[in-house]
Amino acid sequence: MESPGNRLRAAIARGTLRIPGSFNALTARIAARLGFPAVYLSGGALSAGWAGVPDVGLLTLTEFVEQAAVLTRAVDIPVISDADTGFGEAINVARAVRLFEEAGVAAIHLEDQELPKRCGHLSGKQLVAPDRMVEKIRAARGSTRNDLLIIARTDARSVEGFDASVARAKLYLEAGAEMIFPEALESEAEFARFADEVDAPLIANMTEFGKSPLLSYDVFVRMGYAAVLYPMTAFRAAMHAAESALSAILEHGDQRTILDRLMTRAELYDHIDYREWEEADRRYFGDSTRPS
């Protein structure tokens, strides 16, 4: 059977991918049914949505891997996972790679921030020295057993400037990264220039309300980017809808005013393959009384 990493590589070879953030298994299933070629587990969405904490490096490797495995079990398309700073130094990165591979993940990205890390579009970030990041990438590549694709993210644009982000990207490629994730570029011109100067598959991060302009997918196709991430879009939409729905209950005393904005029981059952589970239950037990 082809590895998740190689399935992702094959998808990239066919053209620029649109990859939505999927903060839980049902979101991933919806994305897959809509035809997205891969899904992404965002550290920001996982921290906020699952743990209710900010994305400042508070979650552990175990927590990330457990949630990544939930997604890989839910969908057949490749899952890319945020791996923050690798959860420590090079030796920790090596263990992280093995656990993410065991979870069925196709790719992880490692970032060159110091702990405590920050969301890539916030101020106050600090970077590790380039040679420390190089060590982490080498450890990651040297630890793969199942073709996990290693993506190097650089946050240098907001800290050391554009030229430094390009220089770091080239070092990371030499160390063995297969893809580069330039975080928080600040204009369409910068995205284009980065693509001109870094000869590698690139990922553009189209997160809302950040430092980067929200550019069209077609723009990135023309620039030759390998993939475009939409890491928080579904999460932000879902949280806004949840707040609105709960507010309506407080205001009106019931949910009748928002029924047209809710997924119906039939729609939900369709997304979770309820009928298949019901049929399996009948096959196992038939008409006999089920055990208590």
VEXZABA-785439 format. One record per residue (C-alpha): residue number from 1; residue in three letters; x, y, z. Coordinates in steps of 0.1 Angstrom, whole numbers. Example, Ala and Ser with C-alpha at 12.3 -4.5 7.8 and 13.67 -1.06 7.14 Angstrom:
2
num	residuo	X	Y	Z
1	Ala	123	-45	78
2	Ser	137	-11	71
# end
This chain:
292
num	residuo	X	Y	Z
1	Met	0	0	0
2	Glu	13	34	-9
3	Ser	24	55	21
4	Pro	5	86	31
5	Gly	35	107	23
6	Asn	38	94	-12
7	Arg	1	99	-18
8	Leu	6	135	-8
9	Arg	36	138	-31
10	Ala	16	124	-60
11	Ala	-12	149	-53
12	Ile	13	178	-53
13	Ala	27	166	-86
14	Arg	-7	170	-102
15	Gly	-10	207	-94
16	Thr	-14	233	-67
17	Leu	-34	219	-37
18	Arg	-61	237	-17
19	Ile	-58	224	19
20	Pro	-83	233	45
21	Gly	-77	232	82
22	Ser	-98	205	99
23	Phe	-101	209	136
24	Asn	-120	177	141
25	Ala	-128	145	123
26	Leu	-162	156	110
27	Thr	-147	187	94
28	Ala	-121	165	78
29	Arg	-148	142	64
30	Ile	-168	171	50
31	Ala	-136	184	33
32	Ala	-129	151	18
33	Arg	-165	147	5
34	Leu	-163	181	-10
35	Gly	-132	170	-30
36	Phe	-103	186	-12
37	Pro	-72	166	-18
38	Ala	-58	168	17
39	Val	-65	183	52
40	Tyr	-44	201	77
41	Leu	-43	199	115
42	Ser	-36	234	127
43	Gly	-19	239	160
44	Gly	-38	272	165
45	Ala	-72	255	159
46	Leu	-62	225	181
47	Ser	-50	247	209
48	Ala	-81	270	209
49	Gly	-108	245	199
50	Trp	-98	213	217
51	Ala	-79	227	247
52	Gly	-93	262	250
53	Val	-58	277	252
54	Pro	-37	300	230
55	Asp	-12	287	204
56	Val	20	293	225
57	Gly	34	258	226
58	Leu	13	246	255
59	Leu	2	213	239
60	Thr	23	182	241
61	Leu	35	159	214
62	Thr	12	132	227
63	Glu	-18	155	224
64	Phe	-9	165	188
65	Val	-3	129	177
66	Glu	-36	116	193
67	Gln	-56	142	175
68	Ala	-37	137	142
69	Ala	-46	100	145
70	Val	-83	108	149
71	Leu	-81	126	115
72	Thr	-62	99	97
73	Arg	-87	73	108
74	Ala	-116	95	96
75	Val	-105	101	60
76	Asp	-86	85	32
77	Ile	-70	117	20
78	Pro	-35	128	33
79	Val	-33	146	66
80	Ile	-7	173	72
81	Ser	0	182	108
82	Asp	15	212	125
83	Ala	44	200	146
84	Asp	52	233	162
85	Thr	90	235	170
86	Gly	94	197	171
87	Phe	86	195	208
88	Gly	122	200	218
89	Glu	156	196	203
90	Ala	168	173	175
91	Ile	164	141	196
92	Asn	128	151	204
93	Val	121	158	168
94	Ala	133	122	159
95	Arg	107	107	183
96	Ala	80	131	171
97	Val	85	119	135
98	Arg	81	83	144
99	Leu	49	90	164
100	Phe	34	110	136
101	Glu	42	83	112
102	Glu	26	57	134
103	Ala	-5	79	135
104	Gly	-7	78	97
105	Val	2	114	90
106	Ala	14	122	55
107	Ala	35	153	64
108	Ile	45	175	93
109	His	59	210	94
110	Leu	85	222	118
111	Glu	90	259	125
112	Asp	122	278	135
113	Gln	108	297	165
114	Glu	121	296	201
115	Leu	98	286	229
116	Pro	75	300	240
117	Lys	64	301	203
118	Arg	38	325	190
119	Cys	12	324	162
120	Gly	31	331	131
121	His	12	364	125
122	Leu	17	379	159
123	Ser	45	400	172
124	Gly	70	389	198
125	Lys	84	359	180
126	Gln	120	348	185
127	Leu	139	325	162
128	Val	164	297	169
129	Ala	198	299	153
130	Pro	197	285	117
131	Asp	221	257	127
132	Arg	197	245	154
133	Met	169	243	129
134	Val	191	225	104
135	Glu	198	199	132
136	Lys	161	194	137
137	Ile	155	189	100
138	Arg	183	164	97
139	Ala	170	145	127
140	Ala	135	145	111
141	Arg	147	132	78
142	Gly	170	106	94
143	Ser	141	93	115
144	Thr	115	87	88
145	Arg	105	51	83
146	Asn	74	55	61
147	Asp	82	83	37
148	Leu	68	111	60
149	Leu	72	144	41
150	Ile	91	170	61
151	Ile	81	207	56
152	Ala	103	235	71
153	Arg	85	266	81
154	Thr	104	298	86
155	Asp	91	327	106
156	Ala	120	349	97
157	Arg	101	374	76
158	Ser	86	391	106
159	Val	118	389	127
160	Glu	149	392	105
161	Gly	134	404	72
162	Phe	125	389	38
163	Asp	161	382	27
164	Ala	167	362	59
165	Ser	136	341	53
166	Val	150	332	18
167	Ala	184	324	32
168	Arg	170	302	59
169	Ala	148	284	35
170	Lys	178	275	13
171	Leu	196	261	44
172	Tyr	166	241	54
173	Leu	164	226	19
174	Glu	201	216	20
175	Ala	194	199	54
176	Gly	167	177	38
177	Ala	134	196	40
178	Glu	112	187	10
179	Met	89	217	12
180	Ile	92	253	25
181	Phe	65	272	43
182	Pro	73	309	44
183	Glu	52	323	72
184	Ala	37	358	73
185	Leu	48	372	39
186	Glu	33	407	36
187	Ser	24	412	-1
188	Glu	16	394	-33
189	Ala	50	407	-45
190	Glu	68	390	-16
191	Phe	50	357	-24
192	Ala	61	360	-60
193	Arg	97	369	-51
194	Phe	100	341	-27
195	Ala	89	316	-54
196	Asp	115	331	-77
197	Glu	143	328	-52
198	Val	136	295	-36
199	Asp	136	265	-59
200	Ala	114	241	-40
201	Pro	77	232	-35
202	Leu	62	260	-14
203	Ile	32	263	8
204	Ala	13	296	12
205	Asn	-6	302	44
206	Met	-39	321	38
207	Thr	-50	326	74
208	Glu	-75	354	80
209	Phe	-67	386	99
210	Gly	-30	382	97
211	Lys	0	399	81
212	Ser	-5	382	47
213	Pro	-31	395	21
214	Leu	-58	370	12
215	Leu	-48	362	-23
216	Ser	-68	341	-48
217	Tyr	-59	304	-53
218	Asp	-54	312	-90
219	Val	-26	337	-81
220	Phe	-7	309	-63
221	Val	-12	286	-92
222	Arg	4	311	-115
223	Met	33	316	-91
224	Gly	38	278	-90
225	Tyr	31	272	-53
226	Ala	26	236	-44
227	Ala	-2	242	-19
228	Val	-23	268	-2
229	Leu	-34	264	34
230	Tyr	-67	277	48
231	Pro	-58	267	84
232	Met	-84	285	105
233	Thr	-113	293	81
234	Ala	-136	264	90
235	Phe	-128	268	127
236	Arg	-135	305	128
237	Ala	-168	300	109
238	Ala	-178	272	133
239	Met	-170	292	164
240	His	-188	322	151
241	Ala	-219	301	143
242	Ala	-217	284	177
243	Glu	-216	318	195
244	Ser	-245	330	174
245	Ala	-266	299	181
246	Leu	-260	300	218
247	Ser	-268	337	220
248	Ala	-301	330	202
249	Ile	-311	305	228
250	Leu	-305	330	255
251	Glu	-323	357	237
252	His	-354	338	225
253	Gly	-356	309	249
254	Asp	-354	283	221
255	Gln	-336	275	189
256	Arg	-365	279	165
257	Thr	-352	311	150
258	Ile	-320	295	139
259	Leu	-332	261	125
260	Asp	-324	272	90
261	Arg	-288	276	100
262	Leu	-284	242	115
263	Met	-272	210	99
264	Thr	-302	187	100
265	Arg	-302	152	116
266	Ala	-303	136	81
267	Glu	-273	157	69
268	Leu	-253	148	100
269	Tyr	-261	111	98
270	Asp	-250	112	61
271	His	-217	127	70
272	Ile	-209	102	97
273	Asp	-222	72	77
274	Tyr	-248	64	103
275	Arg	-267	40	80
276	Glu	-236	19	74
277	Trp	-231	15	111
278	Glu	-268	6	116
279	Glu	-265	-20	88
280	Ala	-234	-35	105
281	Asp	-253	-37	138
282	Arg	-281	-57	121
283	Arg	-256	-80	105
284	Tyr	-239	-87	138
285	Phe	-271	-92	159
286	Gly	-298	-98	134
287	Asp	-332	-98	150
288	Ser	-319	-114	182
289	Thr	-318	-95	215
290	Arg	-286	-77	219
291	Pro	-265	-83	251
292	Ser	-271	-58	279
# end
